[in-house]
Amino acid sequence: MTMTTNQSLQARKTQVIARGQGNMYPVYVEKALNSEVWDVEGNRYIDLGTGIAVCNTGHSHPKVIAAVKEQVEKFSHTCIMVNPYEVGVELAEKLTAIAPGNSEKKAIFVSTGAEAVENCVKIARAKTGRRGVIAFNGGFHGRTNLAMALTGKITPYKNLFGPFPGDIFHAPFPIDVHGISVEQSLKALENLFKVDIAPEDTAAIIVEPVQGEGGFYQAPAEFLQALRKLCDQHGILLIADEIQTGFGRTGKMFSFEHAHVEPDLITMAKGIAGGFPIAAVVGKSEIMDAPNPGGLGGTYGGSPVACSAALAVLDVIESDNLIARANIIGQRFNQRLSKLKEKYPALILNVRNQGAMIALELIENGDAEQPNTALTQAIIAGAKKAGLILLACGFYGNVIRFLPALTMPDDIMTEALDNFEALFEQLA
């Protein structure tokens, strides 16, 4: 009998799956548990990507597995818009309770983060009667047509896929290390209001509190506070894209809490259900109720299986104190990576983290304006041999991002950092 290998599976995949849905590693997963993954050849890897911030509670958490099994034995689908179910109501109750701010809130369920973003725009336009939506350079909001229009990066997300919807505008995101201050970003918004779209015609501003694909740059608290004030002044709705930052990842349940800002609408996905596909929009009740009955929904939105998984994830976050654990993990990664920066100041611009959302930005010649994409790509390519799963991001593809499971044990964390340090020094 011919042995199944990563190479043979990659050859089969290339024949039947379009190249646009490529894979970073020719590593085919056989099983995964907490922070560890094993491929079909029996090789072990420490997962520092968690399926792009999805498995915050680790792979195959026993509470999540138990909840899913129990639900599947009852039923797997009826459509929440046809015959609803208690797990959907219970999840909405919990999400509206944990969302930032004291306003009364409501929720809707969809299947993906991009759907959540698009529904935020629909809700905002229905509530305000306005057309314009403002996003930021370097932001990522999804791969559907409207979400691509909001995304502030062409390659690979938007290249070849236009035309995109109109009435979408972009402003610079404040990044101090690259010379864009909060004041400059806010000034650009003022200019946008004079040149491209009147504030009275703007429905919403959407912002990631920490840019995901854009490079893990954190929006300063004063920037988010200024956006809240600006939106209040002009009757604009503030949308928090918490898809990658939510569910304990940043050392708060949601990243906007760091700035003590309550958004009008929040997108939730990724870490919500431990790997089961579900997303949500949570927002102020009077805003969420703006669309007419039937105006929001989708066949698979709020799958009962995914709702059950999400309830288990929320239980694990609370019972295992994973929000505090995210801060501990972030501190330990930052300490180790900062020592690496001291050793290689010409190659590492900085180490930054908000909780366990950690980034290492690579440069050449100690110059922030010389992104070291080649070294970044070499590290990502070498991760397989180092027994690691790593992800890159950034406007120039020169940022290594670390998204460890919040359940990662100390010994596995140390091993991962040792392996990464050895890999970096080998390639530096």
Secondary structure as a PSIPRED ss2 file (coil, helix, strand):
# PSIPRED VFORMAT (PSIPRED V4.0)

   1 M C   1.000  0.000  0.000
   2 T C   1.000  0.000  0.000
   3 M C   1.000  0.000  0.000
   4 T C   1.000  0.000  0.000
   5 T C   1.000  0.000  0.000
   6 N H   0.000  1.000  0.000
   7 Q H   0.000  1.000  0.000
   8 S H   0.000  1.000  0.000
   9 L H   0.000  1.000  0.000
  10 Q H   0.000  1.000  0.000
  11 A H   0.000  1.000  0.000
  12 R H   0.000  1.000  0.000
  13 K H   0.000  1.000  0.000
  14 T H   0.000  1.000  0.000
  15 Q H   0.000  1.000  0.000
  16 V H   0.000  1.000  0.000
  17 I C   1.000  0.000  0.000
  18 A C   1.000  0.000  0.000
  19 R C   1.000  0.000  0.000
  20 G C   1.000  0.000  0.000
  21 Q C   1.000  0.000  0.000
  22 G C   1.000  0.000  0.000
  23 N C   1.000  0.000  0.000
  24 M C   1.000  0.000  0.000
  25 Y C   1.000  0.000  0.000
  26 P C   1.000  0.000  0.000
  27 V C   1.000  0.000  0.000
  28 Y C   1.000  0.000  0.000
  29 V E   0.000  0.000  1.000
  30 E E   0.000  0.000  1.000
  31 K E   0.000  0.000  1.000
  32 A E   0.000  0.000  1.000
  33 L E   0.000  0.000  1.000
  34 N E   0.000  0.000  1.000
  35 S C   1.000  0.000  0.000
  36 E E   0.000  0.000  1.000
  37 V E   0.000  0.000  1.000
  38 W E   0.000  0.000  1.000
  39 D E   0.000  0.000  1.000
  40 V C   1.000  0.000  0.000
  41 E C   1.000  0.000  0.000
  42 G C   1.000  0.000  0.000
  43 N C   1.000  0.000  0.000
  44 R E   0.000  0.000  1.000
  45 Y E   0.000  0.000  1.000
  46 I E   0.000  0.000  1.000
  47 D E   0.000  0.000  1.000
  48 L C   1.000  0.000  0.000
  49 G C   1.000  0.000  0.000
  50 T H   0.000  1.000  0.000
  51 G H   0.000  1.000  0.000
  52 I H   0.000  1.000  0.000
  53 A H   0.000  1.000  0.000
  54 V C   1.000  0.000  0.000
  55 C C   1.000  0.000  0.000
  56 N C   1.000  0.000  0.000
  57 T C   1.000  0.000  0.000
  58 G C   1.000  0.000  0.000
  59 H E   0.000  0.000  1.000
  60 S C   1.000  0.000  0.000
  61 H C   1.000  0.000  0.000
  62 P H   0.000  1.000  0.000
  63 K H   0.000  1.000  0.000
  64 V H   0.000  1.000  0.000
  65 I H   0.000  1.000  0.000
  66 A H   0.000  1.000  0.000
  67 A H   0.000  1.000  0.000
  68 V H   0.000  1.000  0.000
  69 K H   0.000  1.000  0.000
  70 E H   0.000  1.000  0.000
  71 Q H   0.000  1.000  0.000
  72 V H   0.000  1.000  0.000
  73 E H   0.000  1.000  0.000
  74 K H   0.000  1.000  0.000
  75 F C   1.000  0.000  0.000
  76 S C   1.000  0.000  0.000
  77 H C   1.000  0.000  0.000
  78 T C   1.000  0.000  0.000
  79 C C   1.000  0.000  0.000
  80 I C   1.000  0.000  0.000
  81 M C   1.000  0.000  0.000
  82 V C   1.000  0.000  0.000
  83 N C   1.000  0.000  0.000
  84 P C   1.000  0.000  0.000
  85 Y C   1.000  0.000  0.000
  86 E H   0.000  1.000  0.000
  87 V H   0.000  1.000  0.000
  88 G H   0.000  1.000  0.000
  89 V H   0.000  1.000  0.000
  90 E H   0.000  1.000  0.000
  91 L H   0.000  1.000  0.000
  92 A H   0.000  1.000  0.000
  93 E H   0.000  1.000  0.000
  94 K H   0.000  1.000  0.000
  95 L H   0.000  1.000  0.000
  96 T H   0.000  1.000  0.000
  97 A H   0.000  1.000  0.000
  98 I H   0.000  1.000  0.000
  99 A C   1.000  0.000  0.000
 100 P C   1.000  0.000  0.000
 101 G C   1.000  0.000  0.000
 102 N C   1.000  0.000  0.000
 103 S C   1.000  0.000  0.000
 104 E C   1.000  0.000  0.000
 105 K E   0.000  0.000  1.000
 106 K E   0.000  0.000  1.000
 107 A E   0.000  0.000  1.000
 108 I E   0.000  0.000  1.000
 109 F E   0.000  0.000  1.000
 110 V E   0.000  0.000  1.000
 111 S C   1.000  0.000  0.000
 112 T C   1.000  0.000  0.000
 113 G H   0.000  1.000  0.000
 114 A H   0.000  1.000  0.000
 115 E H   0.000  1.000  0.000
 116 A H   0.000  1.000  0.000
 117 V H   0.000  1.000  0.000
 118 E H   0.000  1.000  0.000
 119 N H   0.000  1.000  0.000
 120 C H   0.000  1.000  0.000
 121 V H   0.000  1.000  0.000
 122 K H   0.000  1.000  0.000
 123 I H   0.000  1.000  0.000
 124 A H   0.000  1.000  0.000
 125 R H   0.000  1.000  0.000
 126 A H   0.000  1.000  0.000
 127 K H   0.000  1.000  0.000
 128 T H   0.000  1.000  0.000
 129 G C   1.000  0.000  0.000
 130 R C   1.000  0.000  0.000
 131 R C   1.000  0.000  0.000
 132 G E   0.000  0.000  1.000
 133 V E   0.000  0.000  1.000
 134 I E   0.000  0.000  1.000
 135 A E   0.000  0.000  1.000
 136 F E   0.000  0.000  1.000
 137 N C   1.000  0.000  0.000
 138 G C   1.000  0.000  0.000
 139 G C   1.000  0.000  0.000
 140 F C   1.000  0.000  0.000
 141 H C   1.000  0.000  0.000
 142 G C   1.000  0.000  0.000
 143 R C   1.000  0.000  0.000
 144 T C   1.000  0.000  0.000
 145 N H   0.000  1.000  0.000
 146 L H   0.000  1.000  0.000
 147 A H   0.000  1.000  0.000
 148 M H   0.000  1.000  0.000
 149 A H   0.000  1.000  0.000
 150 L H   0.000  1.000  0.000
 151 T C   1.000  0.000  0.000
 152 G C   1.000  0.000  0.000
 153 K C   1.000  0.000  0.000
 154 I C   1.000  0.000  0.000
 155 T C   1.000  0.000  0.000
 156 P C   1.000  0.000  0.000
 157 Y C   1.000  0.000  0.000
 158 K C   1.000  0.000  0.000
 159 N C   1.000  0.000  0.000
 160 L C   1.000  0.000  0.000
 161 F C   1.000  0.000  0.000
 162 G C   1.000  0.000  0.000
 163 P C   1.000  0.000  0.000
 164 F C   1.000  0.000  0.000
 165 P C   1.000  0.000  0.000
 166 G C   1.000  0.000  0.000
 167 D C   1.000  0.000  0.000
 168 I E   0.000  0.000  1.000
 169 F E   0.000  0.000  1.000
 170 H E   0.000  0.000  1.000
 171 A E   0.000  0.000  1.000
 172 P C   1.000  0.000  0.000
 173 F C   1.000  0.000  0.000
 174 P C   1.000  0.000  0.000
 175 I E   0.000  0.000  1.000
 176 D H   0.000  1.000  0.000
 177 V H   0.000  1.000  0.000
 178 H H   0.000  1.000  0.000
 179 G C   1.000  0.000  0.000
 180 I E   0.000  0.000  1.000
 181 S C   1.000  0.000  0.000
 182 V H   0.000  1.000  0.000
 183 E H   0.000  1.000  0.000
 184 Q H   0.000  1.000  0.000
 185 S H   0.000  1.000  0.000
 186 L H   0.000  1.000  0.000
 187 K H   0.000  1.000  0.000
 188 A H   0.000  1.000  0.000
 189 L H   0.000  1.000  0.000
 190 E H   0.000  1.000  0.000
 191 N H   0.000  1.000  0.000
 192 L H   0.000  1.000  0.000
 193 F H   0.000  1.000  0.000
 194 K H   0.000  1.000  0.000
 195 V H   0.000  1.000  0.000
 196 D C   1.000  0.000  0.000
 197 I C   1.000  0.000  0.000
 198 A C   1.000  0.000  0.000
 199 P H   0.000  1.000  0.000
 200 E H   0.000  1.000  0.000
 201 D H   0.000  1.000  0.000
 202 T E   0.000  0.000  1.000
 203 A E   0.000  0.000  1.000
 204 A E   0.000  0.000  1.000
 205 I E   0.000  0.000  1.000
 206 I E   0.000  0.000  1.000
 207 V E   0.000  0.000  1.000
 208 E C   1.000  0.000  0.000
 209 P C   1.000  0.000  0.000
 210 V E   0.000  0.000  1.000
 211 Q C   1.000  0.000  0.000
 212 G C   1.000  0.000  0.000
 213 E C   1.000  0.000  0.000
 214 G C   1.000  0.000  0.000
 215 G C   1.000  0.000  0.000
 216 F C   1.000  0.000  0.000
 217 Y C   1.000  0.000  0.000
 218 Q E   0.000  0.000  1.000
 219 A C   1.000  0.000  0.000
 220 P C   1.000  0.000  0.000
 221 A H   0.000  1.000  0.000
 222 E H   0.000  1.000  0.000
 223 F H   0.000  1.000  0.000
 224 L H   0.000  1.000  0.000
 225 Q H   0.000  1.000  0.000
 226 A H   0.000  1.000  0.000
 227 L H   0.000  1.000  0.000
 228 R H   0.000  1.000  0.000
 229 K H   0.000  1.000  0.000
 230 L H   0.000  1.000  0.000
 231 C H   0.000  1.000  0.000
 232 D H   0.000  1.000  0.000
 233 Q H   0.000  1.000  0.000
 234 H H   0.000  1.000  0.000
 235 G C   1.000  0.000  0.000
 236 I C   1.000  0.000  0.000
 237 L E   0.000  0.000  1.000
 238 L E   0.000  0.000  1.000
 239 I E   0.000  0.000  1.000
 240 A E   0.000  0.000  1.000
 241 D E   0.000  0.000  1.000
 242 E C   1.000  0.000  0.000
 243 I C   1.000  0.000  0.000
 244 Q C   1.000  0.000  0.000
 245 T C   1.000  0.000  0.000
 246 G C   1.000  0.000  0.000
 247 F C   1.000  0.000  0.000
 248 G C   1.000  0.000  0.000
 249 R C   1.000  0.000  0.000
 250 T C   1.000  0.000  0.000
 251 G C   1.000  0.000  0.000
 252 K C   1.000  0.000  0.000
 253 M C   1.000  0.000  0.000
 254 F C   1.000  0.000  0.000
 255 S H   0.000  1.000  0.000
 256 F H   0.000  1.000  0.000
 257 E H   0.000  1.000  0.000
 258 H H   0.000  1.000  0.000
 259 A H   0.000  1.000  0.000
 260 H C   1.000  0.000  0.000
 261 V C   1.000  0.000  0.000
 262 E C   1.000  0.000  0.000
 263 P C   1.000  0.000  0.000
 264 D C   1.000  0.000  0.000
 265 L E   0.000  0.000  1.000
 266 I E   0.000  0.000  1.000
 267 T E   0.000  0.000  1.000
 268 M E   0.000  0.000  1.000
 269 A C   1.000  0.000  0.000
 270 K H   0.000  1.000  0.000
 271 G H   0.000  1.000  0.000
 272 I H   0.000  1.000  0.000
 273 A C   1.000  0.000  0.000
 274 G C   1.000  0.000  0.000
 275 G C   1.000  0.000  0.000
 276 F C   1.000  0.000  0.000
 277 P C   1.000  0.000  0.000
 278 I C   1.000  0.000  0.000
 279 A E   0.000  0.000  1.000
 280 A E   0.000  0.000  1.000
 281 V E   0.000  0.000  1.000
 282 V E   0.000  0.000  1.000
 283 G E   0.000  0.000  1.000
 284 K E   0.000  0.000  1.000
 285 S H   0.000  1.000  0.000
 286 E H   0.000  1.000  0.000
 287 I H   0.000  1.000  0.000
 288 M H   0.000  1.000  0.000
 289 D C   1.000  0.000  0.000
 290 A C   1.000  0.000  0.000
 291 P C   1.000  0.000  0.000
 292 N C   1.000  0.000  0.000
 293 P C   1.000  0.000  0.000
 294 G C   1.000  0.000  0.000
 295 G C   1.000  0.000  0.000
 296 L C   1.000  0.000  0.000
 297 G C   1.000  0.000  0.000
 298 G C   1.000  0.000  0.000
 299 T C   1.000  0.000  0.000
 300 Y C   1.000  0.000  0.000
 301 G C   1.000  0.000  0.000
 302 G C   1.000  0.000  0.000
 303 S C   1.000  0.000  0.000
 304 P H   0.000  1.000  0.000
 305 V H   0.000  1.000  0.000
 306 A H   0.000  1.000  0.000
 307 C H   0.000  1.000  0.000
 308 S H   0.000  1.000  0.000
 309 A H   0.000  1.000  0.000
 310 A H   0.000  1.000  0.000
 311 L H   0.000  1.000  0.000
 312 A H   0.000  1.000  0.000
 313 V H   0.000  1.000  0.000
 314 L H   0.000  1.000  0.000
 315 D H   0.000  1.000  0.000
 316 V H   0.000  1.000  0.000
 317 I H   0.000  1.000  0.000
 318 E H   0.000  1.000  0.000
 319 S H   0.000  1.000  0.000
 320 D C   1.000  0.000  0.000
 321 N C   1.000  0.000  0.000
 322 L H   0.000  1.000  0.000
 323 I H   0.000  1.000  0.000
 324 A H   0.000  1.000  0.000
 325 R H   0.000  1.000  0.000
 326 A H   0.000  1.000  0.000
 327 N H   0.000  1.000  0.000
 328 I H   0.000  1.000  0.000
 329 I H   0.000  1.000  0.000
 330 G H   0.000  1.000  0.000
 331 Q H   0.000  1.000  0.000
 332 R H   0.000  1.000  0.000
 333 F H   0.000  1.000  0.000
 334 N H   0.000  1.000  0.000
 335 Q H   0.000  1.000  0.000
 336 R H   0.000  1.000  0.000
 337 L H   0.000  1.000  0.000
 338 S H   0.000  1.000  0.000
 339 K H   0.000  1.000  0.000
 340 L H   0.000  1.000  0.000
 341 K H   0.000  1.000  0.000
 342 E H   0.000  1.000  0.000
 343 K H   0.000  1.000  0.000
 344 Y C   1.000  0.000  0.000
 345 P C   1.000  0.000  0.000
 346 A C   1.000  0.000  0.000
 347 L C   1.000  0.000  0.000
 348 I E   0.000  0.000  1.000
 349 L E   0.000  0.000  1.000
 350 N E   0.000  0.000  1.000
 351 V E   0.000  0.000  1.000
 352 R E   0.000  0.000  1.000
 353 N E   0.000  0.000  1.000
 354 Q E   0.000  0.000  1.000
 355 G C   1.000  0.000  0.000
 356 A C   1.000  0.000  0.000
 357 M E   0.000  0.000  1.000
 358 I E   0.000  0.000  1.000
 359 A E   0.000  0.000  1.000
 360 L E   0.000  0.000  1.000
 361 E E   0.000  0.000  1.000
 362 L E   0.000  0.000  1.000
 363 I E   0.000  0.000  1.000
 364 E E   0.000  0.000  1.000
 365 N C   1.000  0.000  0.000
 366 G C   1.000  0.000  0.000
 367 D E   0.000  0.000  1.000
 368 A E   0.000  0.000  1.000
 369 E E   0.000  0.000  1.000
 370 Q E   0.000  0.000  1.000
 371 P E   0.000  0.000  1.000
 372 N C   1.000  0.000  0.000
 373 T H   0.000  1.000  0.000
 374 A H   0.000  1.000  0.000
 375 L H   0.000  1.000  0.000
 376 T H   0.000  1.000  0.000
 377 Q H   0.000  1.000  0.000
 378 A H   0.000  1.000  0.000
 379 I H   0.000  1.000  0.000
 380 I H   0.000  1.000  0.000
 381 A H   0.000  1.000  0.000
 382 G H   0.000  1.000  0.000
 383 A C   1.000  0.000  0.000
 384 K C   1.000  0.000  0.000
 385 K C   1.000  0.000  0.000
 386 A C   1.000  0.000  0.000
 387 G C   1.000  0.000  0.000
 388 L E   0.000  0.000  1.000
 389 I E   0.000  0.000  1.000
 390 L C   1.000  0.000  0.000
 391 L E   0.000  0.000  1.000
 392 A E   0.000  0.000  1.000
 393 C E   0.000  0.000  1.000
 394 G C   1.000  0.000  0.000
 395 F C   1.000  0.000  0.000
 396 Y C   1.000  0.000  0.000
 397 G C   1.000  0.000  0.000
 398 N C   1.000  0.000  0.000
 399 V E   0.000  0.000  1.000
 400 I E   0.000  0.000  1.000
 401 R E   0.000  0.000  1.000
 402 F E   0.000  0.000  1.000
 403 L C   1.000  0.000  0.000
 404 P C   1.000  0.000  0.000
 405 A C   1.000  0.000  0.000
 406 L C   1.000  0.000  0.000
 407 T C   1.000  0.000  0.000
 408 M C   1.000  0.000  0.000
 409 P C   1.000  0.000  0.000
 410 D H   0.000  1.000  0.000
 411 D H   0.000  1.000  0.000
 412 I H   0.000  1.000  0.000
 413 M H   0.000  1.000  0.000
 414 T H   0.000  1.000  0.000
 415 E H   0.000  1.000  0.000
 416 A H   0.000  1.000  0.000
 417 L H   0.000  1.000  0.000
 418 D H   0.000  1.000  0.000
 419 N H   0.000  1.000  0.000
 420 F H   0.000  1.000  0.000
 421 E H   0.000  1.000  0.000
 422 A H   0.000  1.000  0.000
 423 L H   0.000  1.000  0.000
 424 F H   0.000  1.000  0.000
 425 E H   0.000  1.000  0.000
 426 Q H   0.000  1.000  0.000
 427 L H   0.000  1.000  0.000
 428 A C   1.000  0.000  0.000
